[in-house]
Amino acid sequence: MRSWGPVLSAVLLAAAAPTFASAFTLSTQGFGNGSTIPMIHVFNESGCAGGNHSPALSWSGEPAGTKSFAITMYDPDAPTGSGWWHWTVFNIPPTVHSLNAAAGDAGSAALPAGAVQGRTDFGFSHYGGPCPPVGDPAHHYEITVFALKVAKLPLNTQSSGALVGFTLHSNTLDKAQTVGTYGREK
């Protein structure tokens, strides 16, 4: 006599498995995940001589119910004990799916209406590119876009990266990330 138990179990497991229409993705123009960040995006102080322009970003596949987006750039390898916040942008409208290169630069008017840049660990409220200590192994720069369940975060231009990160933690539906690297030999 044939047992239908294993067949029925397989059918029930397949029916219960979640299906995803698409994955939430983030891409950068000029460098890919795991590759070196070009000089145009590197800091232009503290011994670094880059362009200090924020990268062009585009994202898609956010979950249903997304009411706004936020973007962070964070260096977990910084020798501080707590990493280094290079950029935070939040309250990006849900209809926006890209930022042009240099949108996060000092004095730029290219961010979407309503978007706010928080304070970086450099002490200002705009993009600050990579500039790791000379001789460190290449650092990893995590650029993350967050799909949020709220239209606005209750933060402002003086909100630290740590406070932005903390607030994102409880308001995130999903996130997508790419990681660039950069190091200085001398």
C-alpha positions as CSV (number, residue, x, y, z in Angstrom):
1,M,0.0,0.0,0.0
2,R,1.3,3.4,-1.0
3,S,1.8,6.2,1.7
4,W,0.7,9.7,0.7
5,G,2.3,11.3,3.8
6,P,5.6,12.4,2.1
7,V,3.8,13.6,-1.0
8,L,1.2,15.5,0.9
9,S,4.0,17.1,3.1
10,A,5.9,18.3,0.1
11,V,2.8,19.8,-1.5
12,L,1.9,21.6,1.7
13,L,5.4,23.0,2.2
14,A,5.5,24.3,-1.4
15,A,2.1,26.0,-0.9
16,A,3.3,27.6,2.3
17,A,6.6,28.9,0.9
18,P,6.6,32.7,0.3
19,T,6.9,34.0,-3.2
20,F,8.6,37.2,-4.1
21,A,7.7,39.2,-7.2
22,S,11.1,40.9,-7.3
23,A,14.1,41.6,-5.0
24,F,14.8,45.1,-3.6
25,T,18.0,46.1,-5.3
26,L,20.4,49.1,-5.3
27,S,22.9,50.0,-7.9
28,T,25.6,52.6,-8.2
29,Q,26.9,54.2,-11.3
30,G,30.7,54.1,-11.8
31,F,31.5,51.1,-9.4
32,G,29.9,47.8,-8.6
33,N,29.4,45.8,-5.4
34,G,32.8,44.9,-4.1
35,S,34.8,47.1,-6.4
36,T,37.0,50.2,-5.6
37,I,35.2,53.5,-5.2
38,P,36.5,56.0,-7.8
39,M,38.4,59.1,-6.8
40,I,35.5,61.3,-7.8
41,H,33.7,60.1,-4.7
42,V,36.7,60.2,-2.3
43,F,36.9,62.9,0.4
44,N,38.9,66.0,-0.5
45,E,40.5,66.9,2.9
46,S,42.5,65.2,5.7
47,G,45.2,64.1,3.2
48,C,42.7,62.7,0.6
49,A,42.4,64.4,-2.8
50,G,39.2,63.2,-4.3
51,G,36.2,65.0,-5.8
52,N,34.0,64.4,-2.8
53,H,30.9,63.9,-5.0
54,S,28.1,61.6,-3.8
55,P,27.6,58.6,-6.2
56,A,24.6,58.2,-8.6
57,L,22.2,55.6,-7.1
58,S,19.2,53.8,-8.4
59,W,16.9,51.3,-6.7
60,S,13.9,49.2,-7.4
61,G,11.7,46.4,-6.1
62,E,10.8,47.9,-2.8
63,P,8.0,46.2,-0.8
64,A,4.4,47.2,-1.0
65,G,3.6,49.8,1.7
66,T,6.8,51.8,1.3
67,K,6.1,55.4,2.3
68,S,9.6,56.8,2.0
69,F,13.3,55.9,1.5
70,A,16.5,56.7,3.3
71,I,20.1,56.2,2.3
72,T,23.2,55.8,4.4
73,M,26.9,55.3,3.7
74,Y,28.7,53.8,6.6
75,D,32.3,52.5,7.1
76,P,32.3,49.7,9.7
77,D,36.1,49.4,9.4
78,A,36.9,52.9,10.7
79,P,39.2,52.7,13.7
80,T,36.8,54.4,16.1
81,G,35.1,51.5,17.9
82,S,31.8,52.5,16.3
83,G,32.5,52.9,12.6
84,W,32.1,56.2,10.6
85,W,28.9,57.7,9.1
86,H,29.7,59.3,5.7
87,W,26.2,60.2,4.6
88,T,22.6,59.9,5.7
89,V,19.6,61.1,3.6
90,F,16.1,60.5,4.7
91,N,12.5,61.5,3.9
92,I,13.0,60.7,0.3
93,P,9.5,60.4,-1.3
94,P,8.3,56.9,-2.3
95,T,8.0,58.0,-6.0
96,V,11.8,58.7,-6.2
97,H,14.0,55.7,-7.3
98,S,17.3,57.4,-8.0
99,L,19.7,60.2,-7.0
100,N,22.0,61.8,-9.5
101,A,25.7,62.0,-8.9
102,A,26.6,64.9,-6.6
103,A,23.0,65.2,-5.3
104,G,24.4,64.9,-1.7
105,D,27.2,67.5,-2.2
106,A,27.5,70.6,-0.1
107,G,25.2,73.3,-1.5
108,S,23.5,70.9,-4.0
109,A,19.9,71.5,-4.7
110,A,19.5,68.2,-6.5
111,L,17.9,66.2,-3.7
112,P,14.2,65.6,-4.0
113,A,11.8,68.0,-2.3
114,G,11.5,67.1,1.4
115,A,14.7,65.0,1.6
116,V,17.0,65.8,4.5
117,Q,20.7,65.1,5.0
118,G,21.7,64.3,8.6
119,R,25.0,65.1,10.2
120,T,28.0,62.9,9.3
121,D,30.9,62.0,11.5
122,F,32.8,64.7,9.7
123,G,30.5,67.2,11.5
124,F,28.6,68.5,8.5
125,S,25.2,67.6,6.9
126,H,26.1,66.5,3.4
127,Y,28.1,63.7,1.7
128,G,31.6,63.1,2.9
129,G,33.6,60.5,0.9
130,P,36.0,57.8,1.9
131,C,39.3,58.8,3.5
132,P,40.7,55.9,5.6
133,P,43.9,56.2,7.5
134,V,47.1,55.7,5.5
135,G,48.3,52.1,5.7
136,D,45.0,50.6,6.8
137,P,43.7,47.7,4.6
138,A,41.0,48.9,2.2
139,H,37.8,49.9,4.1
140,H,34.3,48.7,3.2
141,Y,31.8,51.5,2.5
142,E,28.2,50.2,2.9
143,I,25.7,52.1,0.9
144,T,22.2,51.1,1.9
145,V,18.8,52.2,0.8
146,F,16.0,51.6,3.2
147,A,12.3,51.2,2.3
148,L,10.4,52.7,5.2
149,K,6.9,52.2,6.6
150,V,6.7,55.9,7.6
151,A,6.5,59.0,5.3
152,K,8.8,61.1,7.5
153,L,11.4,60.4,10.2
154,P,11.3,62.9,13.1
155,L,14.9,64.0,12.5
156,N,16.7,67.0,11.1
157,T,20.1,68.1,9.6
158,Q,21.7,67.9,13.1
159,S,20.7,64.3,13.6
160,S,23.8,62.1,13.9
161,G,24.4,59.0,11.8
162,A,23.9,56.9,14.9
163,L,20.5,58.5,15.7
164,V,19.5,58.1,12.0
165,G,20.5,54.5,12.1
166,F,18.7,53.8,15.3
167,T,15.5,55.4,14.0
168,L,15.8,53.5,10.7
169,H,16.0,50.2,12.7
170,S,12.4,50.4,13.9
171,N,10.9,51.8,10.7
172,T,12.4,49.6,7.9
173,L,10.3,47.3,5.7
174,D,13.3,46.2,3.7
175,K,16.8,47.3,2.6
176,A,19.2,46.9,-0.3
177,Q,22.9,47.4,-0.2
178,T,26.1,47.7,-2.2
179,V,29.6,47.8,-0.8
180,G,32.5,49.7,-2.3
181,T,36.1,49.6,-1.0
182,Y,38.8,52.2,-0.7
183,G,42.3,52.3,0.9
184,R,45.3,54.6,0.9
185,E,48.9,53.2,0.8
186,K,50.5,56.6,1.5
